[in-house]
Amino acid sequence: AEQSANGEAMAKYFVKALTLQSSGKPQLGKEVNIPGELKVVQGDQLFTIDYNWKAKVQVPSLHMLILSNDLAYLQASLNLAGQSPTKLLVDGANVYLNAYDNASYQYQVSLLQLSGNNFVSKSRLNMGDYVELNLVQQSKLLLQNGYGLFVYDISKLDQPVPQAYFAANAWNGKLSVTGEQIFMAAGSYGIYQFNFATV
């Protein structure tokens, strides 16, 4: 950690590749400086959330970098002023950002698409008091708000369609999908099982 000329706290972030070709001899690669905290790795793409000081206020940004020859090259950035990002998912060129909007006091999910060197906004879901971005699979977006599980059809990224709502008493956000089956922890009560085929 460091301090800027104005006294604000600053941080430098680094990543190292872990090679597991030999299970008995894992190897760490070289230290690579990146802008912000690493959130998602997809092939040679690194997605980070960075914070910069603007007039005594921290402003977040979303970055995509390409890792090559022990260096990270910035490819695309998106200013997230007014938002507090909480989770990021990436599926190919599609990017899903869960964030709290400081102006509307609502949680939102932004559906973005990487196009060249830009994050293009395709649509946005306003989800109210709380929502957690869980999973993207089979052209479905799964969101949880503590009282249930929302399923959206995102086969058209600019026109997300609500498909189902499964009432559930679970706050931990842990779920997995196997085939058509959705399994979600139900706290101390056991495990919920839902089915895409019923949507």
PEVENPE-V197488 format. One record per backbone hydrogen bond with DSSP energy under -0.5 kcal/mol. NH is the residue of the N-H (numbers start at 0). CO is the residue of the C=O. Records with the same first field share a line. If there is no record, write none. Layout:
NH = CO, CO
//
This chain:
1 = 9
3 = 7
6 = 3
9 = 1
12 = 33
14 = 31
18 = 16, 26
22 = 20
24 = 21
26 = 18
28 = 16
31 = 14
33 = 12
35 = 33
36 = 48
38 = 46
39 = 46
41 = 44
44 = 41
45 = 64
46 = 39
47 = 62
48 = 36
49 = 60
51 = 58
53 = 56
56 = 53
58 = 51
59 = 57
60 = 49
61 = 77
62 = 47
63 = 75
64 = 45
65 = 72
66 = 43, 64
67 = 65, 70
70 = 67
72 = 65, 70
73 = 71
74 = 63
75 = 63
76 = 116
77 = 61
79 = 59
82 = 79
83 = 99
84 = 82
85 = 97
86 = 97
88 = 95
90 = 93
93 = 90
94 = 111
95 = 88
96 = 109
97 = 86, 95
98 = 107
99 = 83
100 = 98, 105
101 = 81, 99
104 = 100
105 = 100
106 = 127
107 = 98
108 = 124
109 = 96
110 = 122
111 = 94, 109
112 = 119
113 = 92
114 = 112, 117
117 = 114
119 = 112, 117
120 = 118
121 = 110
122 = 110
124 = 108
125 = 123
126 = 106, 124
129 = 126
131 = 143
133 = 131, 141
134 = 141
136 = 139
139 = 136
140 = 151
141 = 134, 139
142 = 140, 149
143 = 131
144 = 147
148 = 165
149 = 142
150 = 163
151 = 140
152 = 160
153 = 138, 151
156 = 154
158 = 155
160 = 152
162 = 150
163 = 150
165 = 148
166 = 164
167 = 146
169 = 145, 167
174 = 172
175 = 182
177 = 180
180 = 177
181 = 193
182 = 175, 180
183 = 191
184 = 173
185 = 189
188 = 185
189 = 186
191 = 183
193 = 181
195 = 179
197 = 194
198 = 195
//
